[in-house]
Amino acid sequence: MVDKSVIVFNELDPSLKNTHVRNVLINVLLRDGRVEYALNVLDEMLQPLSEVPPNNITGDIIFYGFEKRERKGRNLSEEDTIKLVLNFGKHSVFPKTNWLSQFISRLCRSGKINQAWNVLHELLRLRAPLETPPFNVLLTGLGRSGDVKRMNTVLAEMKESDIQPNVVTFGILINQLWRQEEGLHLMERMRSMKWLAPNTVTYNSLIDGFYKVGEIERGKKLFDQMNEEGVSPNVITLNILVDARADMGGSIVHLSSSVVDLFVQMLRSGCSPDAIVYYSLISGLCKAGRMDDASNVLSKLKEAGFHPDIVCYNALVSGFCEKNKIDKAYEIIKEMEEAGMKPDSVSYNTSIAYFCKIGDSALARRVMKLMITEGIVPTIATYGALIHAYCLNQNIMEAMKLFNDISSYQRFHQTP
């Protein structure tokens, strides 16, 4: 079939070998894997003074034809593809926005940001009717490489070419060019454009940025503003709020109410947080001493079909010990063992620290012996808690004996 098509084409009068006929042949050749033959036919069309220049259909056949996974034959290199894009452009045939965005993304991901930059600039020079998405991709690539200067140049050139930034553009800028005041300025600039309002992504980027630099109150103010403007938070918002505890030295006291309220609100709206959100929220609430809320979130975690991990269990045990609710702590340990999860060094250290805190150094020492029996090497935290307890009880001899015992453990680690 393909051979016959080639024979028929070769026998045609030159005046009949128009663009449409050539498009059909190129399409057939590419499907059959005859790449070189197809490119030879195309080359005649791409000549500067060609009497059979390519049209938009030619462009689609070439650009999308090489993207088909089931296609036979060799693929084009990125360099060859760039040449084709620019040669087509000289005939005012330009790739569609989605294809161009994907190609620019591929160049950026492979570290060829200069080539991506050159392609878009050359297309601008050729007066291609470019849209915002490929520029967003280039801005992302430049941002990841820390090229702030060229990001600003791209923005200026977009403005000169009347290519309007969209909400994605501003989200990229806020993420990649993050500075608190600049981020707020960009959001105000968005508001000045009546057709472009800040969305969830915009707020998430700003809130996350403020939390990461320790400006908790300003981040919280933005979260409140987000709600006032009717911008719906999502799972990422919740993750940011929960993770903010780490930036505050592990405390979630300042955010616990709003986080729990948002968590409940999202569950009611049918949104499904992932397991990490549950784990982080439980850990944060435990550190804030809100054990009732932590227990409620634990129940919701199980209802959602997730299972607590060892870190989650340890946080609960520690939280209940801090509240002197040892019965609850034992329940969690028992549940952990029934789930087939063995206590780790953190689990044992938590128990030892609690018994030392209440002055029961004998029980703490028994837990440490059990820890060693289970093959878990005591850590500095283990010995430190016991030595401190002995000293508080004026039992200096036992404290010194334990201190001397440390050197007998060759596998002694310094992790808590």
Disulfide bonds with the S-S distance in Angstrom:
none
